[in-house]
Amino acid sequence: MKRIIVADTSPLIALAKLQQLTLLGSAFASVHIPLTVLSEATRDLQRPDARLIRDFATEHLIVHDDADNDFCAQLRQTLDEGEVQALHLARQLHCGVLMDEQMGRHVAQSYQIPVVGVLGVLLNAKQSGAIPALAPLIRALQAHEYRLSNVLVQKVLLAAGEG
């Protein structure tokens, strides 16, 4: 059974740059995003990836209003607004979060919110046969200056049988 997920901004942008947003539909039953994440991801519609996200969101994402409560106020001390809203929504929906920023992942784990990153989505896609190879997509992410830990990249490539 596929689970639901709340997406943060960076993984959406990364998947859009790779033209692989549809992998979210393969990996998850539904993808939810806070309004702030949609705004951050589509702020500059001159960027092709922003337009892809806007169009994808219209068809495939469930957009939620932002929250403002004590939990959000507490998280704002260390995280940006998109991460705050994504973690709040994941907590509210009792699901995981798609997030790559190290501090956001750390905070999510401290609240027992399951975390998956863009490499996890790509690995799932490779294992399910949705994409033929992982390494070219990882190289493309790195070319777009998407920060990925070399140790994690090697681990994911090994898991994909491309190590």
C-alpha positions as CSV (number, residue, x, y, z in Angstrom):
1,M,0.0,0.0,0.0
2,K,1.4,3.4,-1.0
3,R,1.5,6.0,1.7
4,I,0.9,9.7,1.6
5,I,3.6,12.3,2.0
6,V,4.1,16.0,2.5
7,A,6.6,17.6,0.2
8,D,9.0,20.5,1.0
9,T,10.2,22.9,-1.6
10,S,13.7,21.7,-2.5
11,P,12.8,18.1,-3.6
12,L,10.0,19.5,-5.7
13,I,12.4,21.8,-7.5
14,A,15.0,19.1,-7.9
15,L,12.4,16.7,-9.4
16,A,11.1,19.4,-11.7
17,K,14.7,20.2,-12.9
18,L,15.0,16.5,-13.8
19,Q,11.6,16.5,-15.4
20,Q,10.7,13.7,-13.0
21,L,7.8,15.1,-10.9
22,T,5.6,12.2,-12.1
23,L,7.7,9.9,-10.0
24,L,5.9,11.3,-6.9
25,G,2.7,9.7,-8.2
26,S,4.5,6.4,-8.6
27,A,5.9,6.5,-5.1
28,F,3.0,7.9,-3.1
29,A,-0.7,7.5,-2.9
30,S,-1.0,11.3,-2.6
31,V,1.3,14.3,-2.2
32,H,0.3,17.2,0.0
33,I,2.0,20.6,0.2
34,P,1.4,23.7,2.3
35,L,0.6,26.9,0.4
36,T,4.0,28.3,1.4
37,V,5.8,25.4,-0.3
38,L,3.8,26.0,-3.5
39,S,4.6,29.7,-3.3
40,E,8.3,29.1,-2.7
41,A,8.5,26.6,-5.6
42,T,6.7,28.7,-8.1
43,R,7.8,32.2,-7.1
44,D,9.7,32.9,-10.3
45,L,7.6,31.6,-13.2
46,Q,10.4,32.6,-15.6
47,R,12.1,29.4,-14.5
48,P,10.9,26.3,-16.4
49,D,11.0,24.2,-13.2
50,A,8.6,26.7,-11.5
51,R,6.1,26.4,-14.3
52,L,6.4,22.6,-14.3
53,I,5.7,22.6,-10.5
54,R,2.7,25.0,-10.9
55,D,1.2,22.8,-13.6
56,F,1.9,19.6,-11.7
57,A,0.4,21.0,-8.5
58,T,-2.8,21.9,-10.3
59,E,-3.3,18.2,-11.4
60,H,-1.6,16.1,-8.8
61,L,-0.8,17.9,-5.5
62,I,-3.2,18.6,-2.6
63,V,-2.5,22.1,-1.4
64,H,-3.3,23.0,2.2
65,D,-3.5,26.4,3.9
66,D,-0.6,27.4,6.1
67,A,-0.9,27.1,9.9
68,D,0.2,29.4,12.6
69,N,0.4,27.9,16.1
70,D,2.8,27.2,18.9
71,F,4.4,24.3,17.1
72,C,5.1,26.5,14.1
73,A,6.4,29.3,16.2
74,Q,8.8,26.9,17.9
75,L,10.1,25.5,14.6
76,R,10.6,29.0,13.1
77,Q,13.5,29.5,15.5
78,T,15.6,27.1,13.3
79,L,13.8,26.4,10.0
80,D,12.6,28.4,7.1
81,E,8.8,28.8,6.6
82,G,8.4,26.1,3.9
83,E,10.0,23.5,6.2
84,V,8.0,24.7,9.2
85,Q,4.7,24.4,7.3
86,A,5.7,21.0,5.7
87,L,6.6,19.5,9.2
88,H,3.4,20.9,10.7
89,L,1.3,19.4,7.9
90,A,3.0,16.0,8.1
91,R,2.4,16.0,11.8
92,Q,-1.3,16.9,11.3
93,L,-1.7,14.2,8.6
94,H,0.3,11.6,10.5
95,C,2.6,10.9,7.5
96,G,6.1,11.4,6.4
97,V,7.8,14.4,4.8
98,L,9.8,14.7,1.6
99,M,12.7,16.9,2.7
100,D,16.4,17.2,1.9
101,E,17.7,20.0,4.1
102,Q,19.8,18.6,6.9
103,M,18.4,20.7,9.7
104,G,14.8,20.1,8.6
105,R,15.4,16.3,8.5
106,H,16.9,16.4,12.0
107,V,14.0,18.3,13.4
108,A,11.5,16.0,11.6
109,Q,13.2,13.0,13.2
110,S,13.2,14.6,16.6
111,Y,9.3,14.6,16.3
112,Q,9.3,11.0,14.9
113,I,8.1,12.3,11.5
114,P,9.4,9.8,8.9
115,V,11.7,11.5,6.3
116,V,12.4,10.6,2.7
117,G,14.7,12.6,0.4
118,V,14.8,13.1,-3.3
119,L,17.4,10.3,-3.6
120,G,14.9,8.0,-1.8
121,V,12.3,8.8,-4.4
122,L,14.8,8.2,-7.2
123,L,15.9,4.9,-5.7
124,N,12.3,3.8,-5.4
125,A,11.7,4.7,-9.0
126,K,14.7,2.7,-10.1
127,Q,13.7,-0.3,-8.0
128,S,10.1,-0.2,-9.4
129,G,11.4,0.1,-13.0
130,A,10.0,3.6,-13.4
131,I,13.4,4.9,-14.4
132,P,16.2,2.8,-16.1
133,A,19.2,4.3,-14.2
134,L,19.8,6.4,-11.2
135,A,23.4,7.7,-11.8
136,P,22.5,10.0,-14.7
137,L,19.8,11.7,-12.6
138,I,22.1,12.1,-9.6
139,R,24.8,13.6,-11.9
140,A,22.2,16.0,-13.3
141,L,21.2,17.0,-9.8
142,Q,24.8,17.7,-8.9
143,A,25.2,19.7,-12.1
144,H,22.3,21.8,-10.9
145,E,24.3,22.3,-7.7
146,Y,21.8,20.3,-5.6
147,R,23.7,19.5,-2.4
148,L,24.0,15.8,-1.8
149,S,26.2,14.0,0.6
150,N,28.8,11.9,-1.3
151,V,28.4,9.1,1.3
152,L,24.6,9.1,0.7
153,V,25.0,9.1,-3.1
154,Q,27.4,6.1,-2.9
155,K,25.0,4.3,-0.6
156,V,22.0,4.9,-2.9
157,L,23.9,3.9,-6.0
158,L,24.9,0.6,-4.3
159,A,21.3,0.0,-3.3
160,A,20.3,0.6,-6.9
161,G,22.9,-1.9,-8.1
162,E,24.9,0.9,-9.8
163,G,27.7,1.3,-7.2
